[in-house]
Amino acid sequence: MASHAIRIVHGKRIISDLSLRSGPYVKRDYSWMDKAACKGMGTDLFFPACGEPTRKGKLICRTCQVKEQCRQEALSDPSIRGIWGGTSEEERRNTRVH
């Protein structure tokens, strides 16, 4: 079965890098991102370098009307990096384990 790499991008944010095998493709609705508090902001707040604080990005997430959709999107795909829905990669990883 052939394998294809897909990069999902919304604005300047890389949402996910996926490696998919040939087969049915399910189109997902990302229109909720248009309402995100982070829309149009620099990505450095949401993709801090390893060991850098995540507080500033999370503060913006607190005010976001689509925070829960964002968090669920990130929880559904372990390849998503950065701060999503007020959670860091580590926090989401711990949520998935428990």
ChimeraX attribute file (.defattr): number of C-alpha atoms within 10 A of each C-alpha:
attribute: neighborCount
match mode: 1-to-1
recipient: residues
	/A:1	6
	/A:2	7
	/A:3	10
	/A:4	10
	/A:5	10
	/A:6	11
	/A:7	11
	/A:8	12
	/A:9	11
	/A:10	14
	/A:11	11
	/A:12	11
	/A:13	16
	/A:14	14
	/A:15	19
	/A:16	17
	/A:17	15
	/A:18	14
	/A:19	12
	/A:20	13
	/A:21	12
	/A:22	10
	/A:23	9
	/A:24	7
	/A:25	8
	/A:26	6
	/A:27	6
	/A:28	6
	/A:29	7
	/A:30	11
	/A:31	9
	/A:32	12
	/A:33	16
	/A:34	13
	/A:35	12
	/A:36	19
	/A:37	16
	/A:38	18
	/A:39	14
	/A:40	11
	/A:41	12
	/A:42	11
	/A:43	16
	/A:44	11
	/A:45	18
	/A:46	24
	/A:47	18
	/A:48	17
	/A:49	11
	/A:50	7
	/A:51	6
	/A:52	8
	/A:53	11
	/A:54	19
	/A:55	15
	/A:56	12
	/A:57	23
	/A:58	19
	/A:59	11
	/A:60	17
	/A:61	24
	/A:62	13
	/A:63	13
	/A:64	17
	/A:65	14
	/A:66	17
	/A:67	22
	/A:68	14
	/A:69	16
	/A:70	21
	/A:71	18
	/A:72	13
	/A:73	16
	/A:74	24
	/A:75	20
	/A:76	11
	/A:77	14
	/A:78	13
	/A:79	14
	/A:80	19
	/A:81	17
	/A:82	24
	/A:83	25
	/A:84	26
	/A:85	24
	/A:86	23
	/A:87	22
	/A:88	22
	/A:89	18
	/A:90	12
	/A:91	12
	/A:92	21
	/A:93	14
	/A:94	10
	/A:95	11
	/A:96	11
	/A:97	6
	/A:98	5
